[in-house]
Amino acid sequence: MRDSNAQLPQGKGYYCVPPNTVLAPPPPGSTIDNMATATENRLAELKLRMATREAHIGIIGMGYVGLPLALLFSGERFHVTGFDIARDKVSKLNAGGSYIVRILPSAIQQAQQTGFRATSDYSQIAKMDAVIICVPTPLNEHHEPDLSYVTGTVESIAPHIHSGQLIVLESTTYPGTTEEIVVPLLEAGNLQALKVTRNADQPGVYVAFSPEREDPGNDTVARHDIPKVVGGCSPQATELASALYGAIFRRVVPVSSPSVAEMTKLLENIYRCVNIALVNELKQLCMRMGIDIHEVIDAAKTKPFGFQAFYPGPGLGGHCIPIDPFYLSWKARGFDFRTRFIELAGAVNRDMPYFVLDQIAAGLNEHSKALKGSKMLVLGVAYKRDIDDLRESPSLTIIELLRDKGAIVAYNDPYFPSVGHGRHYDLNMINTPLDNLGQYDAVVIVTDHTTYDYRAIVEQSQLVVDTRNATKGIDSPNILRC
Ligand SMILES: NC(=O)c1ccc[n+]([C@@H]2O[C@H](COP(=O)([O-])OP(=O)(O)OC[C@H]3O[C@@H](n4cnc5c(N)ncnc54)[C@H](O)[C@@H]3O)[C@@H](O)[C@H]2O)c1
């Protein structure tokens, strides 16, 4: 068995001391003693600035994660600067606008009253007490981690950082990224040859990892009630990051290293990915057996312990669950280890849009029709209900598969007036109004937005293919649930 530090570069001092480690005191009157005192003073001052909300917080990446986080800090009266390379986002924010549906312009304007500003100017990093990095971590075309956004960001900020600042990476990534990628890049790019603090005596910049745990569209838990895991490159970095997040989150969970914090996030998302794959597979078996998987799950979840409900669907979507597990698979290969659960779950989940396509064909067959030339309306392109995010959405794959088979496809989604092209799709479609449903050979529910009137949709359609159990309780021979 490998110990937790075996993967770290040896002999470079990247070892992270567990938070409770008691460090031997330096001899009284020594230079080290003076340095340690100065470092302690700087740490205490920074913690005080955080406690009194005087600390200036920089958040890099004004997306689905970074912008809400900026608003959370602003709500606690911190002075926040949002950094983004997308100039249109910067302009919109500075004009008091928003580009994320669930964030109202009024929330941006309120944050502006406590000093919130957006910028693309990295020289502003020098004015920050803490810098939090929330940039994308996608997969490349070979299904491998694409850390270019993280490395690009770190290289851009490195010349501007100074001693005593706290830098936190929040982007989801494989264990080792903070210590093996972020720390060396920060040190190499700093003009004053600044070092990352790794022990109590050493002045420098503090670095930590703290995973984002947001679940967009889930309003059952307030953001500040989601415990925040933090792991620093030194006990001091963990302490400082805990003080920072302790100002806005009710509970902070310090762990012994950035790698533990990185792995924690991956465990959470792999757990979901694997369990969703399990119910997706069982759904297909239940259909053959004439059993309603949703009725089974509803019954199973009455068990008060040992079971958590996951639901089948048309495939995985979003920037997390379809992607993050493969960061670990990639890293595991370097340790001559195969992550079989992740690969199997990935294969089952990736096949789901093809399963939906087969079900649509079967439904049309019952009406003596073929996919080729049939008119289809896909309901929902967002990857899940009631959000304006279509990254990795199974709808996009299903639309492409239908088109490949010669179907004439339209879509409706209240959150997307149009769908152009992205990393993995090129659709160039505009939203179709939800009327005259009888003209379609099939209406396919891929995203179960709550604004849809499913009873009316079933009544007006020739055939409804329901991949989300959105028509639960509606009795009609026109519904094909899959
Ligand atoms: N979206 C979620 O629900 C969610 C949840 C948990 C964790 N995460 C993780 O958080 C991270 C960010 O995800 P997101 O959904 O906010 O992504 P996003 O694409 O919505 O936002 C990222 C932002 O970073 C900006 N950006 C890219 N490179 C930059 C650079 N060099 N400098 C400044 N800005 C830059 C982009 O313009 C964009 O505005 C990812 O690692 C993701 O896996 C996301």
The ligand as a MOL file (V3000), in Angstrom:
LIG
                    3D

  0  0  0     0  0            999 V3000
M  V30 BEGIN CTAB
M  V30 COUNTS 44 48 0 0 0
M  V30 BEGIN ATOM
M  V30 1 N -20.8090 24.1390 -11.8970 0
M  V30 2 C -20.9000 23.3750 -10.8290 0
M  V30 3 O -21.9810 23.0040 -10.4120 0
M  V30 4 C -19.6630 22.9360 -10.0710 0
M  V30 5 C -19.8330 22.3440 -8.8140 0
M  V30 6 C -18.7190 21.9590 -8.0980 0
M  V30 7 C -17.4490 22.1530 -8.6450 0
M  V30 8 N -17.3090 22.7150 -9.8740 0 CHG=1
M  V30 9 C -15.9570 22.9410 -10.3750 0
M  V30 10 O -15.6670 24.3250 -10.3080 0
M  V30 11 C -14.8130 24.7020 -11.3850 0
M  V30 12 C -15.4400 25.8470 -12.1590 0
M  V30 13 O -16.6480 25.4020 -12.7150 0
M  V30 14 P -17.7540 26.3880 -13.2320 0
M  V30 15 O -18.9720 25.5700 -13.4150 0
M  V30 16 O -17.8400 27.6070 -12.3890 0 CHG=-1
M  V30 17 O -17.1350 26.7960 -14.6570 0
M  V30 18 P -17.6340 27.9950 -15.6230 0
M  V30 19 O -17.2260 27.6110 -16.9780 0
M  V30 20 O -19.0650 28.3060 -15.3450 0
M  V30 21 O -16.8120 29.2450 -15.1320 0
M  V30 22 C -15.4390 29.3470 -15.2510 0
M  V30 23 C -15.0820 30.7920 -15.5320 0
M  V30 24 O -13.6530 30.8730 -15.5290 0
M  V30 25 C -13.2810 31.8050 -16.5440 0
M  V30 26 N -11.8800 31.5720 -16.8730 0
M  V30 27 C -11.3340 30.5780 -17.5920 0
M  V30 28 N -9.9970 30.7140 -17.6290 0
M  V30 29 C -9.6960 31.8080 -16.9090 0
M  V30 30 C -8.4900 32.4640 -16.5720 0
M  V30 31 N -7.3060 32.0210 -16.9800 0
M  V30 32 N -8.5700 33.5790 -15.8170 0
M  V30 33 C -9.7590 34.0560 -15.4070 0
M  V30 34 N -10.9280 33.4800 -15.6860 0
M  V30 35 C -10.8880 32.3680 -16.4290 0
M  V30 36 C -14.2730 31.5370 -17.6600 0
M  V30 37 O -14.3760 32.6470 -18.5400 0
M  V30 38 C -15.5660 31.3110 -16.8720 0
M  V30 39 O -16.2830 32.5110 -16.6650 0
M  V30 40 C -14.6000 23.4370 -12.2120 0
M  V30 41 O -13.4210 22.8130 -11.8010 0
M  V30 42 C -15.7810 22.5750 -11.8380 0
M  V30 43 O -15.5020 21.1970 -11.9810 0
M  V30 44 C -18.3980 23.1280 -10.5930 0
M  V30 END ATOM
M  V30 BEGIN BOND
M  V30 1 1 1 2
M  V30 2 2 2 3
M  V30 3 1 2 4
M  V30 4 1 4 5
M  V30 5 2 4 44
M  V30 6 2 5 6
M  V30 7 1 6 7
M  V30 8 2 7 8
M  V30 9 1 8 9
M  V30 10 1 8 44
M  V30 11 1 9 10
M  V30 12 1 9 42
M  V30 13 1 10 11
M  V30 14 1 11 12
M  V30 15 1 11 40
M  V30 16 1 12 13
M  V30 17 1 13 14
M  V30 18 2 14 15
M  V30 19 1 14 16
M  V30 20 1 14 17
M  V30 21 1 17 18
M  V30 22 2 18 19
M  V30 23 1 18 20
M  V30 24 1 18 21
M  V30 25 1 21 22
M  V30 26 1 22 23
M  V30 27 1 23 24
M  V30 28 1 23 38
M  V30 29 1 24 25
M  V30 30 1 25 26
M  V30 31 1 25 36
M  V30 32 1 26 27
M  V30 33 1 26 35
M  V30 34 2 27 28
M  V30 35 1 28 29
M  V30 36 1 29 30
M  V30 37 2 29 35
M  V30 38 1 30 31
M  V30 39 2 30 32
M  V30 40 1 32 33
M  V30 41 2 33 34
M  V30 42 1 34 35
M  V30 43 1 36 37
M  V30 44 1 36 38
M  V30 45 1 38 39
M  V30 46 1 40 41
M  V30 47 1 40 42
M  V30 48 1 42 43
M  V30 END BOND
M  V30 END CTAB
M  END
